[in-house]
Amino acid sequence: MSTTQQPAVELTVTQIAATEVRRFIEAEGVAPDRGGLRVSVQPGGCSGFKYGLLIEDASAEDDIILDNDGFRVFVDPFSAQYLNGTVIDYVTSMQGSGFTFKNPTATGGCGCGSSFSA
C-alpha cells in the first residue's frame, strides 16, 4: 500500500476577490458545500505559465481543498508547486476589472498580469 503526500499550498483570496468569487458561484448555481473555485497553473501564456480560474461543481480526486470564507478552493498537485504564497485579488480600474495574482515564486511576468515564469 502506498501513500502519496500532497504538497502543501498556502493561497490567499482577498476579501474583495472572495466577494466576487461567491457572486460567481451563486450565479453558476453551484452548491458551496460541494463546488468551489479552481485555481490552476497551465503551461502557456507569454511568459511560460498562465493562471486559470474556474467555478466547478466538485473537486477532483487528487485536489488539495482549501476552505476560504464561505467557499472552497481546489488546487491540483501540479499547480500547487507554483501557487504557494500567492495572493489573489480583484481590482477595478479605468482599464477594466479582473482578478490579479501576486505570486512570490514567480521569477518574471508580462504586462497582461495573468502570465508568469518560474
N, C-alpha and C positions, 0 to 999 in steps of 0.2 A: 504494500500500500504506500503510495507516495503522496506527499502533501506539498502543495505549491503555495509559497508565501507571496502574497501580492505586495507590490511596492506601496509604501506609504505616500500619500499625497495630501498636501495642505493647500486648499483653494479657498479664496475669499471672494464672496459676492457682496458688493457694497449694498447698502440699504436702497439706494436709487435703482440699481440694477435688479435687486430682488423684487422690488415692486413691479418692474416691467416683466420679469420672468413669471411672477404669479399671474399677471394680466394675460400673458400669452398662454399659460397653462389653462386658465379658465376659458379663454376664447377657443382653445382647441378641444375643450370638453374632456380633458384628461383628469382621471381620479388622482388627487395628490398623494394618496396612500400607496399607489402602485407606480404611477408615472413620475416624470420629472424632466429635468434639463440635462441633456447630454452635452458634455464639453469634451471636445476631441482635438487632436493634432493630426493633420494629414500631410503626407508629402505633397509639395506643390507650392504655389504662390511664387512671388518674385524673389523671395529670399531663401527658399528651400522648404519651409514648412508653413502651413496655414492653419488657423484656428477654425473650429466648427462648433456651432451651437444649434441644437435641435431639440424640440419638445418631443418626448417619446412616451408611449403608453406604459412601458415596463422596462426594467433593466435587463441586460443580457446576463447570462450565467456567470461570466468571469469579471463583471464590472465591479469596480470599487464604488460603494454607495456612500455618499456624504449627505447628512441632514443639514439643511440650511434654511432657517427662518420660514417654515411653512411649506417647503418643497424639498424634493430630493435631487441630488446632483449625481449623474452617472459618469464615471471615467473608466475607459478601458485601460488595461495594463500598459499597452504601447504608449498611449497619450500621457499616462501618469508620470513617466520619466521626464517629460518635458514641461509639465504643468506645476510641479511642486513650488509653492510660494507665489503663484500667480494671483493677481487681484483683477477681478472682472468688474468693470464699472459701466454705467450708462451715461452718455454725455449728449447734451443738446446744445447745438451752436447754430450760427447763421448758415453754416455749410450743411447742416442736417443733424440727425440724431442717430445714435447707434451704440453698440457695446464696444468697449475698449478693453485691452489686455495690458497689464503691467507685469511682465514676466522677468524675474531676476535671473533665470537661466538662459535667457536669450543673449546671444553674443552680437546680434545685429538685427536690423529690421529695414523696413522701407516706408515710404510715405503713406501707403494705404492703411497702415496700422493693424492689418489683420494677417501679416506675413512676417516671419522671423527666421533667423538662423540660430543654430545651437552648436 
